[in-house]
């Protein structure tokens, strides 16, 4: 186990432990199941990336998105810090007879990949928020920009700070965080919570202004943006043939888009499509 000063750029202690865990990738299907947010993200990517091409999944995990796109004829590359997750991803691809290039790497250190070789890129499921430090997050997006061809598109999902306004004890955190933002603190937006047996997992949450500024500063143009509705108002998605008789039919994935005048305050985060200029 490396000392803190030996950790790669942008990698917190908790993320390193998460990435090294052998059991978490094996139980991901059981933990996440057919979560509405995962279905929604995949449905949007299907709509946005309508024509097969070369795609890189930054933080590919166990290969959900890589496999889904490979089925559609995309030429896929997946990058992840977690070797155990990449093994599960390879097994997933082999079971389905699919092919993709899977690489272990830190998303802040992608210099080994040549410029302009991808038509599309993915940063889904809050992956950017798992990168510690504003400069490291900027570096991830700079790499994504560099790897895309001119006009290439990135699908990005981030979490919002505003749900704290509606959580027990969250308003105190939100007030302190807003004060940090006014003071220009580099730790504004940083949160920690226990997750799947790993204590104090690091995750950064964004304001919409912060997100837009970061994308603009790294050379991206926002083409589509969807605020995401809170998940607690939705019932689980049951696999075909397994839905209990007393359970209502769950909502269609497209209903996860938050609507209304205050949609950017009520949302849990944003799904954004951006284009390299």
C-alpha positions as CSV (number, residue, x, y, z in Angstrom):
1,X,0.0,0.0,0.0
2,X,1.6,3.3,-1.1
3,X,2.0,6.2,1.3
4,X,-0.2,9.2,0.6
5,X,2.6,11.1,-1.0
6,X,3.1,8.2,-3.4
7,X,-0.5,8.1,-4.7
8,X,-1.0,9.0,-8.3
9,X,-2.3,12.6,-9.2
10,X,-6.0,13.0,-8.5
11,X,-6.2,9.7,-6.6
12,X,-7.4,9.9,-3.0
13,X,-6.6,7.2,-0.5
14,X,-10.2,6.0,-0.5
15,X,-10.3,5.8,-4.3
16,X,-7.0,3.8,-4.3
17,X,-8.6,1.3,-1.8
18,X,-11.8,1.2,-3.9
19,X,-9.8,0.5,-7.1
20,X,-7.7,-2.3,-5.4
21,X,-10.7,-4.1,-3.9
22,X,-11.1,-7.6,-5.5
23,X,-14.7,-8.1,-4.3
24,X,-16.5,-4.9,-5.3
25,X,-16.4,-5.5,-9.1
26,X,-17.7,-9.0,-8.5
27,X,-20.7,-7.8,-6.7
28,X,-21.4,-4.7,-8.8
29,X,-24.3,-6.3,-10.7
30,X,-26.0,-7.3,-7.5
31,X,-25.4,-3.8,-5.9
32,X,-26.5,-1.7,-8.9
33,X,-28.9,-4.1,-10.7
34,X,-30.9,-2.3,-13.3
35,X,-30.7,1.1,-11.6
36,X,-32.8,3.8,-13.3
37,X,-29.9,6.2,-13.6
38,X,-27.7,3.6,-15.3
39,X,-30.4,2.9,-17.8
40,X,-31.0,6.6,-18.4
41,X,-27.4,7.4,-19.0
42,X,-27.2,4.5,-21.5
43,X,-30.4,5.6,-23.2
44,X,-29.0,9.1,-23.7
45,X,-25.7,7.9,-25.0
46,X,-27.6,5.7,-27.5
47,X,-29.5,8.9,-28.7
48,X,-26.5,11.2,-28.7
49,X,-23.9,8.8,-30.2
50,X,-26.1,7.7,-33.1
51,X,-23.5,6.7,-35.6
52,X,-20.9,4.0,-34.7
53,X,-17.3,5.3,-34.4
54,X,-14.2,5.1,-32.2
55,X,-15.1,5.7,-28.5
56,X,-13.1,5.8,-25.3
57,X,-14.8,5.2,-21.9
58,X,-12.8,7.1,-19.2
59,X,-13.4,5.2,-16.0
60,X,-15.0,2.2,-17.7
61,X,-15.3,0.1,-14.5
62,X,-16.7,-3.4,-15.2
63,X,-17.4,-2.5,-18.8
64,X,-21.1,-1.8,-18.8
65,X,-20.9,1.0,-21.4
66,X,-18.1,-0.6,-23.3
67,X,-20.1,-3.7,-23.9
68,X,-23.3,-1.8,-24.8
69,X,-21.5,0.3,-27.4
70,X,-19.5,-2.7,-28.8
71,X,-22.9,-4.4,-29.4
72,X,-23.8,-1.4,-31.6
73,X,-20.7,-1.7,-33.6
74,X,-18.5,0.9,-32.0
75,X,-14.7,0.5,-31.8
76,X,-14.2,0.7,-28.0
77,X,-11.4,1.5,-25.6
78,X,-11.9,1.4,-21.9
79,X,-9.5,2.9,-19.3
80,X,-9.8,2.4,-15.5
81,X,-7.6,2.6,-12.5
82,X,-9.0,-0.7,-11.1
83,X,-7.3,-3.9,-12.4
84,X,-10.0,-6.1,-10.7
85,X,-12.7,-4.1,-12.6
86,X,-10.9,-4.5,-15.9
87,X,-10.8,-8.3,-15.4
88,X,-14.5,-8.3,-14.8
89,X,-15.0,-6.1,-17.9
90,X,-12.9,-8.5,-20.0
91,X,-15.0,-11.5,-18.8
92,X,-18.1,-9.6,-19.7
93,X,-16.9,-9.0,-23.2
94,X,-15.7,-12.6,-23.6
95,X,-19.1,-14.0,-22.5
96,X,-20.8,-11.9,-25.2
97,X,-18.2,-12.5,-27.9
98,X,-17.4,-8.8,-28.1
99,X,-14.0,-7.1,-28.6
100,X,-12.6,-3.9,-27.0
101,X,-9.3,-2.6,-25.9
102,X,-9.0,-2.3,-22.1
103,X,-6.2,-0.3,-20.4
104,X,-5.3,0.3,-16.8
105,X,-4.5,3.9,-16.3
106,X,-5.0,7.0,-14.2
107,X,-7.3,9.4,-15.9
108,X,-5.0,12.3,-15.0
109,X,-2.1,10.6,-16.8
110,X,-3.2,9.7,-20.3
111,X,-0.2,11.0,-22.1
112,X,0.5,7.5,-23.5
113,X,-2.6,7.8,-25.7
114,X,-2.1,9.8,-29.0
115,X,-4.1,12.9,-29.8
116,X,-7.3,13.0,-31.9
117,X,-7.9,9.2,-32.2
118,X,-11.5,9.1,-30.9
119,X,-14.9,10.3,-32.2
120,X,-16.6,10.0,-28.8
121,X,-15.7,9.9,-25.1
122,X,-17.6,8.9,-22.0
123,X,-17.2,10.2,-18.4
124,X,-20.3,8.6,-16.8
125,X,-21.7,7.8,-13.4
126,X,-20.0,10.6,-11.5
127,X,-16.5,9.5,-12.4
128,X,-15.1,13.0,-12.8
129,X,-16.2,13.7,-9.2
130,X,-14.1,10.8,-7.9
131,X,-10.9,12.7,-9.1
132,X,-9.4,14.6,-6.2
133,X,-8.4,18.2,-6.7
134,X,-9.6,20.9,-9.2
135,X,-6.4,20.9,-11.2
136,X,-6.6,17.1,-11.6
137,X,-10.2,17.3,-12.7
138,X,-9.2,19.9,-15.2
139,X,-6.4,17.6,-16.5
140,X,-8.9,14.8,-17.0
141,X,-11.1,17.0,-19.2
142,X,-8.0,18.4,-21.0
143,X,-7.0,14.8,-21.9
144,X,-10.6,14.1,-23.1
145,X,-10.4,17.2,-25.3
146,X,-7.0,16.2,-26.7
147,X,-8.1,12.6,-27.4
148,X,-11.1,13.6,-29.4
149,X,-11.1,14.6,-33.1
150,X,-12.2,18.2,-33.9
151,X,-16.0,18.1,-33.5
152,X,-15.8,14.9,-31.3
153,X,-18.3,14.6,-28.5
154,X,-18.1,13.8,-24.8
155,X,-21.0,12.5,-22.6
156,X,-20.4,13.6,-19.0
157,X,-22.4,12.9,-15.8
158,X,-21.6,14.9,-12.6
159,X,-23.4,15.3,-9.3
160,X,-24.8,18.6,-8.0
161,X,-24.2,20.1,-4.6
162,X,-27.8,21.3,-4.2
163,X,-29.4,18.0,-3.0
164,X,-27.7,18.9,0.4
165,X,-30.4,21.6,0.7
166,X,-33.1,18.9,1.1
167,X,-31.2,16.4,3.2
168,X,-31.1,16.0,7.0
169,X,-28.0,17.8,8.2
170,X,-27.2,18.8,4.6
171,X,-28.0,22.5,4.9
172,X,-25.1,23.1,7.4
173,X,-22.7,21.5,5.0
174,X,-24.1,23.5,2.1
175,X,-23.7,26.8,3.9
176,X,-20.1,26.0,4.8
177,X,-19.5,24.9,1.2
178,X,-21.0,28.1,-0.2
179,X,-18.7,30.1,2.1
180,X,-15.7,28.1,0.8
181,X,-16.7,28.9,-2.7
182,X,-16.9,32.6,-2.0
183,X,-13.5,32.4,-0.4
184,X,-12.1,30.5,-3.3
185,X,-11.2,27.4,-1.3
186,X,-9.8,24.5,-3.4
187,X,-11.8,22.1,-1.2
188,X,-15.2,23.6,-2.0
189,X,-17.5,20.8,-3.2
190,X,-15.5,18.0,-1.7
191,X,-17.5,15.4,0.2
192,X,-16.7,12.1,2.0
193,X,-19.1,9.2,2.8
194,X,-18.8,5.5,3.5
195,X,-19.6,3.4,0.4
196,X,-19.8,-0.4,0.1
197,X,-17.4,-1.0,3.0
198,X,-14.8,1.7,2.1
199,X,-14.8,4.5,4.7
200,X,-14.9,8.1,3.7
201,X,-14.9,7.7,-0.1
202,X,-14.0,11.0,-1.7
203,X,-16.4,12.6,-4.2
204,X,-16.7,16.1,-5.5
205,X,-20.0,17.7,-6.2
206,X,-20.5,20.6,-8.6
207,X,-22.4,23.8,-9.0
208,X,-23.7,24.4,-12.5
209,X,-21.5,27.5,-12.8
210,X,-18.4,25.6,-11.8
211,X,-19.2,22.8,-14.3
212,X,-19.7,25.3,-17.2
213,X,-16.6,27.2,-16.4
214,X,-14.5,24.0,-16.2
215,X,-15.8,22.8,-19.6
216,X,-15.3,26.2,-21.2
217,X,-11.8,26.4,-19.8
218,X,-10.8,23.0,-21.3
219,X,-12.1,23.9,-24.7
220,X,-15.5,22.3,-24.8
221,X,-18.8,23.7,-26.1
222,X,-22.0,22.4,-24.4
223,X,-24.5,21.1,-26.9
224,X,-27.0,19.4,-24.6
225,X,-27.7,19.5,-20.8
226,X,-30.2,17.5,-18.8
227,X,-30.8,18.0,-15.1
228,X,-31.4,14.7,-13.4
229,X,-34.4,14.1,-11.1
230,X,-33.9,12.6,-7.6
231,X,-33.9,8.8,-7.7
232,X,-35.8,8.3,-4.5
233,X,-39.1,9.1,-6.3
234,X,-38.6,6.1,-8.5
235,X,-39.2,2.4,-8.0
236,X,-36.6,-0.3,-8.9
237,X,-36.3,-1.6,-12.4
238,X,-37.1,-5.3,-12.3
239,X,-35.5,-7.6,-14.9
240,X,-37.9,-9.1,-17.4
241,X,-40.0,-11.9,-15.9
242,X,-39.0,-11.2,-12.3
243,X,-41.2,-8.2,-11.4
244,X,-43.3,-9.2,-8.3
245,X,-47.0,-9.0,-9.0
246,X,-47.5,-6.4,-6.3
247,X,-44.9,-4.0,-7.7
248,X,-46.0,-1.2,-10.1
249,X,-44.4,-0.9,-13.4
250,X,-41.4,1.5,-13.0
251,X,-41.1,4.7,-15.0
252,X,-39.5,4.9,-18.3
253,X,-35.8,6.1,-18.2
254,X,-36.6,9.3,-20.0
255,X,-38.6,10.5,-17.0
256,X,-35.4,10.9,-15.0
257,X,-35.0,14.4,-16.5
258,X,-35.9,17.0,-14.0
259,X,-38.3,19.6,-15.2
260,X,-39.8,22.9,-13.9
261,X,-38.6,26.4,-13.2
262,X,-36.1,25.4,-10.5
263,X,-34.9,22.2,-12.2
264,X,-31.2,23.1,-11.8
265,X,-31.7,23.5,-8.0
266,X,-33.9,20.4,-7.5
267,X,-31.7,18.1,-9.7
268,X,-29.2,15.6,-8.4
269,X,-26.7,16.4,-11.1
270,X,-26.4,16.9,-14.9
271,X,-26.0,14.7,-17.9
272,X,-24.1,16.8,-20.5
273,X,-23.0,16.4,-24.1
274,X,-20.1,18.6,-25.1
275,X,-18.3,19.0,-28.3
276,X,-14.6,19.7,-29.0
277,X,-14.3,22.9,-31.1
